[in-house]
């Protein structure tokens, strides 16, 4: 674990949830379709792109929250400063998300965004859109994923994370976004949906990512190379 830099720290925090890319333990649904080795290589590429593209020192601090108690060698080598590395801790996904928000508040951060590491095309512009919304009239923001979940969630300082990530949320399903949104709005929070950001859980999701590369060849270069290799195509 690397210590956070408290001096002149920003009031915004971005947190990325991830795990060490170990074959057989990452992207398991995708691995059933393309094989564990290919799924692990793709996930490593996701992490490489996200680590390189989502920091903005002076605007927000960036934290990698890892599943394991200690960060593994790939995460340590990839998420170098200004990234800070911390464990997610125990519990359900909702518990871990809420804990990440509470920790950020305890460390003086007001607006918090959290993303999963299965959305390799998430950009700094997406984060800026989220923080701008939280700085305006929105209490809670979500970047929807095409499967009914969300790739990014954020909340401003007045929001109780436990009221959004309630026990009844059907995580890893097409209901995840609707459930969290319903909980937030029932509490009286103002919710805004941001631009859609695809996540990659199954082989059909790779088509959505490939379409984004066709529109912007510079997007997520490591993921683009890994996907082209998987498809047997040249990066040229």
C-alpha positions as CSV (number, residue, x, y, z in Angstrom):
1,X,0.0,0.0,0.0
2,X,1.3,3.4,-0.9
3,X,0.5,6.4,1.4
4,X,-1.8,9.0,0.0
5,X,-0.4,12.5,-0.6
6,X,-2.2,14.7,1.9
7,X,-0.5,18.0,1.0
8,X,-2.5,20.1,-1.4
9,X,-4.8,17.1,-2.1
10,X,-7.8,17.7,-4.4
11,X,-11.3,17.4,-3.1
12,X,-12.2,14.8,-5.8
13,X,-11.3,11.2,-5.9
14,X,-11.5,8.6,-8.7
15,X,-11.4,4.9,-7.6
16,X,-10.8,2.0,-9.9
17,X,-11.8,-1.5,-8.7
18,X,-9.6,-4.2,-10.1
19,X,-7.9,-7.5,-9.3
20,X,-4.5,-9.1,-10.1
21,X,-4.8,-10.6,-13.6
22,X,-4.4,-14.3,-12.7
23,X,-5.5,-16.9,-15.3
24,X,-8.7,-18.5,-14.2
25,X,-9.6,-15.7,-11.8
26,X,-10.4,-12.8,-14.1
27,X,-13.1,-12.3,-16.8
28,X,-14.4,-15.8,-16.1
29,X,-17.5,-15.5,-18.3
30,X,-15.4,-14.3,-21.2
31,X,-12.9,-17.0,-20.6
32,X,-15.5,-19.6,-21.1
33,X,-15.9,-18.3,-24.7
34,X,-12.4,-17.3,-25.7
35,X,-10.2,-19.3,-23.3
36,X,-8.6,-18.3,-20.0
37,X,-5.3,-17.2,-21.5
38,X,-6.9,-14.9,-24.0
39,X,-9.2,-13.5,-21.4
40,X,-6.3,-12.8,-19.1
41,X,-4.3,-11.1,-21.8
42,X,-7.3,-8.9,-22.6
43,X,-7.7,-7.9,-19.0
44,X,-4.1,-7.0,-18.6
45,X,-4.5,-4.7,-21.6
46,X,-7.6,-3.2,-20.0
47,X,-5.6,-2.4,-16.9
48,X,-2.7,-1.0,-18.9
49,X,-5.0,1.4,-20.7
50,X,-6.9,2.5,-17.6
51,X,-3.8,3.1,-15.6
52,X,-2.3,5.3,-18.4
53,X,-5.4,7.3,-19.2
54,X,-7.4,8.1,-16.0
55,X,-5.2,10.3,-13.9
56,X,-5.4,14.1,-13.7
57,X,-3.1,15.4,-10.9
58,X,-4.4,18.6,-9.4
59,X,-8.0,17.8,-10.5
60,X,-8.6,14.5,-8.7
61,X,-6.5,11.9,-7.0
62,X,-6.6,8.3,-8.4
63,X,-6.9,5.2,-6.3
64,X,-6.6,1.6,-7.4
65,X,-8.7,-0.6,-5.0
66,X,-7.6,-4.2,-5.4
67,X,-9.5,-7.3,-4.4
68,X,-6.6,-9.1,-2.8
69,X,-5.3,-8.0,0.6
70,X,-2.0,-7.1,-1.0
71,X,-1.6,-5.8,-4.5
72,X,0.0,-8.3,-6.9
73,X,3.0,-7.7,-9.1
74,X,1.1,-6.7,-12.2
75,X,-0.9,-4.1,-10.4
76,X,2.2,-2.8,-8.6
77,X,4.1,-2.5,-11.9
78,X,1.2,-0.9,-13.8
79,X,-0.4,1.5,-11.3
80,X,2.6,3.6,-10.4
81,X,2.3,7.1,-8.8
82,X,0.2,9.2,-9.0
83,X,-1.9,6.1,-8.4
84,X,-2.4,5.1,-4.7
85,X,-3.1,1.4,-4.1
86,X,-5.5,0.2,-1.3
87,X,-7.4,-3.1,-0.6
88,X,-11.1,-3.2,-1.2
89,X,-11.7,-5.2,2.0
90,X,-14.3,-7.8,2.7
91,X,-18.0,-8.0,1.9
92,X,-20.4,-7.8,-1.0
93,X,-19.8,-5.4,-3.9
94,X,-22.1,-2.9,-2.3
95,X,-20.2,-3.1,1.0
96,X,-16.9,-2.5,-0.8
97,X,-18.2,0.3,-2.9
98,X,-19.7,2.0,0.2
99,X,-16.5,1.5,2.1
100,X,-14.4,3.1,-0.7
101,X,-16.7,6.2,-0.6
102,X,-16.5,6.5,3.2
103,X,-12.7,6.2,3.2
104,X,-12.5,8.9,0.6
105,X,-14.6,11.2,2.8
106,X,-12.5,10.4,5.8
107,X,-9.5,11.5,3.8
108,X,-11.1,14.8,2.8
109,X,-12.5,14.1,-0.6
110,X,-16.0,15.4,-1.4
111,X,-16.9,14.1,-4.8
112,X,-16.1,10.5,-5.6
113,X,-16.3,8.4,-8.8
114,X,-15.8,4.7,-8.9
115,X,-15.4,2.5,-12.0
116,X,-14.8,-1.2,-12.7
117,X,-11.8,-2.3,-14.6
118,X,-13.8,-4.1,-17.3
119,X,-14.5,-0.9,-19.2
120,X,-11.2,-0.3,-21.1
121,X,-12.6,2.6,-23.2
122,X,-13.4,4.8,-20.1
123,X,-11.7,8.1,-20.6
124,X,-10.6,11.1,-18.7
125,X,-13.4,13.0,-20.5
126,X,-15.9,10.5,-19.0
127,X,-14.5,11.3,-15.5
128,X,-14.7,15.0,-16.2
129,X,-18.3,14.7,-17.2
130,X,-19.1,12.9,-14.0
131,X,-17.3,15.3,-11.7
132,X,-18.9,18.3,-13.6
133,X,-22.3,16.8,-12.9
134,X,-21.6,16.3,-9.3
135,X,-20.3,19.9,-9.1
136,X,-23.7,21.0,-10.5
137,X,-27.1,19.8,-9.6
138,X,-26.6,16.1,-9.5
139,X,-26.2,14.1,-6.3
140,X,-25.5,10.7,-7.9
141,X,-24.3,9.9,-11.4
142,X,-24.1,6.7,-13.4
143,X,-22.5,5.8,-16.7
144,X,-24.7,3.1,-18.0
145,X,-23.4,-0.1,-19.6
146,X,-25.3,-1.7,-22.5
147,X,-26.1,-4.8,-20.4
148,X,-28.2,-2.9,-17.8
149,X,-25.4,-2.4,-15.3
150,X,-23.1,0.6,-15.0
151,X,-19.5,1.3,-15.7
152,X,-19.1,4.3,-13.5
153,X,-20.9,5.6,-10.4
154,X,-20.3,8.8,-8.5
155,X,-21.7,10.7,-5.6
156,X,-21.2,14.1,-4.0
157,X,-20.5,14.7,-0.4
158,X,-24.1,14.8,0.9
159,X,-24.9,11.3,-0.3
160,X,-25.0,8.3,2.0
161,X,-23.5,5.5,-0.1
162,X,-25.4,2.8,1.9
163,X,-28.6,4.3,0.7
164,X,-27.5,3.8,-3.0
165,X,-25.8,0.4,-2.6
166,X,-28.5,-1.3,-0.6
167,X,-28.7,-5.0,0.1
168,X,-31.4,-5.6,-2.5
169,X,-29.3,-4.5,-5.5
170,X,-29.0,-7.4,-8.0
171,X,-25.3,-7.1,-8.8
172,X,-23.9,-8.6,-12.0
173,X,-27.3,-8.6,-13.6
174,X,-29.3,-6.4,-16.0
175,X,-31.0,-4.9,-13.0
176,X,-28.0,-3.4,-11.3
177,X,-28.4,0.2,-12.6
178,X,-32.1,0.2,-12.2
179,X,-31.9,-1.0,-8.6
180,X,-29.2,1.5,-7.5
181,X,-31.0,4.3,-9.3
182,X,-34.3,3.4,-7.6
183,X,-32.6,3.4,-4.2
184,X,-31.0,6.7,-4.8
185,X,-34.2,8.4,-6.0
186,X,-36.3,6.9,-3.2
187,X,-33.9,8.6,-0.8
188,X,-34.4,12.0,-2.6
189,X,-31.1,12.2,-4.4
190,X,-31.0,13.8,-7.8
191,X,-29.7,11.2,-10.3
192,X,-28.1,11.9,-13.7
193,X,-27.2,9.3,-16.4
194,X,-23.9,10.1,-18.1
195,X,-22.7,8.9,-21.5
196,X,-22.8,5.1,-22.0
197,X,-19.5,3.3,-21.5
198,X,-19.4,-0.4,-22.6
199,X,-18.0,-3.0,-20.2
200,X,-16.7,-6.3,-21.3
201,X,-18.1,-9.5,-19.7
202,X,-18.9,-11.7,-22.7
203,X,-17.7,-12.1,-26.2
204,X,-20.6,-10.1,-27.6
205,X,-19.3,-7.1,-25.7
206,X,-16.1,-7.1,-27.7
207,X,-18.0,-6.0,-30.8
208,X,-19.1,-2.8,-29.1
209,X,-15.5,-2.0,-28.1
210,X,-14.3,-2.8,-31.6
211,X,-16.8,-0.4,-33.0
212,X,-15.4,2.4,-30.8
213,X,-11.9,1.6,-32.1
214,X,-13.2,2.1,-35.6
215,X,-14.3,5.6,-34.7
216,X,-11.2,6.4,-32.7
217,X,-8.1,4.3,-33.5
218,X,-6.2,6.0,-30.7
219,X,-8.6,4.9,-28.0
220,X,-7.3,2.3,-25.5
221,X,-4.3,1.2,-27.6
222,X,-3.3,-1.8,-25.5
223,X,-6.8,-3.2,-25.6
224,X,-7.0,-2.5,-29.3
225,X,-3.8,-4.4,-30.0
226,X,-4.9,-7.3,-27.8
227,X,-8.3,-7.5,-29.5
228,X,-6.8,-7.4,-32.9
229,X,-4.4,-10.2,-31.9
230,X,-7.3,-12.2,-30.6
231,X,-9.2,-11.7,-33.9
232,X,-6.1,-12.6,-35.9
233,X,-5.7,-9.1,-37.5
234,X,-2.8,-6.8,-37.9
235,X,-2.7,-3.5,-35.9
236,X,-1.6,-1.7,-39.1
